[in-house]
Amino acid sequence: MVKRTWNFVDKFSSEDELQSYIVQNTVSIKRTEEIEAGKKVIYRCSKYRKYPECDFQVKVIFSHDGGVTVSTSNEHDHAHRAATTRAPSPVREIVKNSVAAGLSCIQTRRAIEHQYQGGVSRSQLCSLLNYHRSLAVPDIHFVDDFRSWCHQHSALAVGPTAIHEPFVAKFYINSCNDIFVFITTRKLISTAPLSGMLQVDATFKLNWNELPVLVSGSSDGNRRFFPYGIAVIGTDEAASSYITLFQTVKECVFNVTGLQYNVQYLMADGGKGSSLLLTKWKSDPELFMFANYFEQTWLLDLKFWYEGAAIGYPLTNNGLESLNNRIKQQYTLRNKLPLPKFISTMDTMLREWSRKTAEDEFQTYPKISVEIEKQAWKWLKDLNKNSIFHWHSYSYIVPSTSNKDYSSSLWLQEYATFPWKKFEDFSKWFYAGRLVTLPMMCSCKTNLKTYVCKHAVGISIHFGLYIISDPNKLESLGKRRGRPKKAGPALSC
């Protein structure tokens, strides 16, 4: 066996200088032994397992007088990597960065093809992805683990990107069946004061523990739904859970924005309340016929009650129902997730919602399109300006296009006296006029659905409250020259 040759490097006066040298040369301790002069420590290359041909070593002698003598043997040799079934380090680093960026398996494979000169099997790639993704999943197996996780995430984050950081606004976890955890971000909850309506709905079959999830939010002036947060509850839509949710949203809005949140309208499912009330009515013989009438008329035939209950707000909960459907389609993939994976998925979901809210802000007023401007301009040109009747404040009455029997004053008189004996008389009166309240409220069905119509925009133009953005767009180009085509494209009819 050839005796190892040592080359003197330097003599250090402190251990700090030695540690800096050790880190710089990427070595680790191989063995330690006592000698007459003091203590001898042998270091070897930290990557000797990956590169077995590397025989670089460092010898350090700690003398009794406090001196530190350093010598080296050979040089680093990383030319040949050891054969192994493990994925190479560059591949593992690419996978780690891909998981942090939220890339899919196919996107990660393409990144490896561009950044690494070599191949990796599909099974290795899937295993690496599953491993690094599992690191982001919280370690929650018991009620105490869930409670500890909520404590750790209950503080508001600080920083430029903290507005998109999910946090637990309020929670209590007493048992498996007595749970309430509300999770949101500063950006999501800050949109709540912009609307006077709160929409709430529960969705199920998202996790193995069968914990219902309450999603709350509101729709803006352009009928887009903006979520406020997610609440995980332990009971099946109990009234106490809803009360806690309303109080939590109000408190959270004040803590984040400093504003008072006042809810004027609440939209939620009333299925259980209707069922209980019908059961009570049907148990009374005198109310049995009325209960059947009420169920047929107001629950089966007219499921959405009546339009105009909340002017300027959505008529249905379709926006929230659509969001619940997207949760199951895009995030849980129609699967019931384990609670740790479900919490990790909620974290990702809230971050994406928060960033999307920042990109497309909440609009308190509806957007007026060029088509609405054209309709309003044409309607205003054909309208007899003397028929505009000022009622009070910002409310005006104008006749409808099909009206031939009612003047604006007569329409208002019947509005105050209710003289109709038949529904057809009421219907005739109702469609004979339009009650417009500036800036954008009107009694027509178009306004009830889209929050904007030609009547409201036309009256605003008439009184100078709305300026058309581009008057040239209102002019029709007219009919094109030449005769029209006798035959159109296939399947165009």
Residue, then its C-alpha position, 0 to 999 in steps of 0.5 A: m500500500v502506497k503511503r499517503t503524501w501530505n502537503f503543508v498548507d497553512k497554520f491557523s491561529s483560530e478555529d474560525e479560520l479553519q471552519s472557513y477553509i473547511v467550507q471552502n474545500t467542501v470536506s467532512i470529518k472522516r476520523t478523529e484520533e489522539i496523538e502526542a502533539g494533540k489531536k488529529v482530524i482527517y477530513r475527506c471530500s463531502k461528495y465521495r459517495k457520488y465521486p468514489e475516485c475523488d481521494f482529496q483529504v485534509k489533515v488538521i492537527f490541533s496542538h496543545d499550545g492552541g495552534v492549528t496546522v493544516s495539510t492536504s493530500n491529492e486533489h478533487d476528482h469529480a470527473h466520473r460519477a458513481a453508477t446509481t439508480r437514483a436520479p441525478s442531482p440536476v434532475r432532482e433540483i429541476v423537479k424541486n423548482s418545478v414543484a415550487a412553481g406548480l408545474s405538472c408532470i408533463q411540464t416538468r419532463r419538458a423542463i428536464e429535457h431542456q436543462y439536463q443532457g440525459g434521460v430519466s424514467r417516468s417512474q422516477l419522475c413521478s416518484l420525485l414529484n410525489y415526494h416533493r409535493s408531499l413536503a408541502v402537505p401539512d402533517i395532520h393526523f389528529v385533532d390536536d395536529f389540526r389545532s396546532w396548524c391553525h395556531q401557526h397560520s392564524a397571524l397576518a403575514v407582513g410583506p409586499t406579497a402578504i396580501h395573497e398569503p392565506f391565514v386562519a381568521k378564526f377557528y375552534i376545534n373541540s372535537c371531530n364534530d365541533i369544528f369551525v375554521f375560516i381561511t382567507t387572504r387579505k386581498l380576498i376579504s378586503t373586497a367585502p366592504l364593496s358589496g352589501m350582499l353576502q352569498v353563502d353556500a355549502t359544498f360536500k364530498l371534498n374530504w375523507n372526513e366528510l367535513p362540509v365547506l362553506v364558501s362565501g362571497s359576492s358578485d360585482g357590478n359585472r356579475r362576476f363572483f368574488p369569494y371572501g374565504i372558505a370555512v370548514i365546519g364539523t356539522d351539517e349546515a347548522a344555524s350556529s355555523y352560519i352565525t359564526l361565519f357571519q360574525t367572523v367575516k365582519e370581524c375579519v373585514f374590520n381587522v384587515t381594512g378597518l372598515q365596518y362591514n354591513v350586510q343588507y342582503l343575504m343569499a343562501d339555501g333555504g331548503k331545510g327551512s322550507s321543508l321544516l315549515l311545510t312539515k309543520w303546516k301539513s301536520d295541521p288539517e286546516l293548513f294542509m291544503f294551503a301547504n300543498y298550494f304553497e309547495q306547488t306554487w312557490l317551491l316547485d313552479l316558482k323556484f326563484w321567488y320573484e325578481g326585484a327583491a334586491i335591486g342591483y344584486p344577483l337574482t340567483n346563487n349561480g355564481l357561487e354554485s359555479l365556483n363550487n363546481r370548479i373546486k371539484q373539477q379543477y382542484t379536488l378532481r372529483n375526489k375526496l381528499p385526505l385532510p392534510k392534502f385537502i388543506s394544502t389544496m385549499d391553500t393553493m386555491l386561495r392563493e390563486w383566487s387572491r391573485k386573480t382578484a388583484e388582476d381583475e378588481f371588484q367593480t361596484y358599477p356595471k360596465i356599459s358596452v358600446e351596444i348599450e350606448k347604441q340602444a340608449w342613443k336610439w331610444l332617447k332620439d325616439l323618446n318624446k322628452n315631454s313624457i319624462f315625468h320627474w317623481h322625486s329626487y333622482s326617480y323618473i317615469v318614462p313610457s315604454t315603447s309599446n305604451k299607447d294607453y298610459s301617460s306618465s302621470l296616470w302610470l304613477q297614479e295607479y302605482a300609488t292606488f293599486p286599482w287593478k282587479k285582474f292580473e292582466d290589468f296589472s301586467k298591462w300597467f306594469y309594461a306601460g312604463r319604466l321607473v328609472t332611478l339614476p344613475m343605473m336603476c330601472s324597473c325593466k327586466t333587462n336591468l334586473k338581470t344585468y344592472v344596466c339598460k337603455h332606459a337608465v343610460g338614455i336618461s343619464i345621457h339626457f341629463g348630462l350625467y353620462i358622456i358617451s365615450d366615442p360618439n362615432k361608434l354610435e353611427s351605423l355604417g348602413k347597408r353595404r353596396g351591391r346585392p346580398k349573397k344568394a347563398g351563405p356558408a354551409l351550416s350557417c342557417 
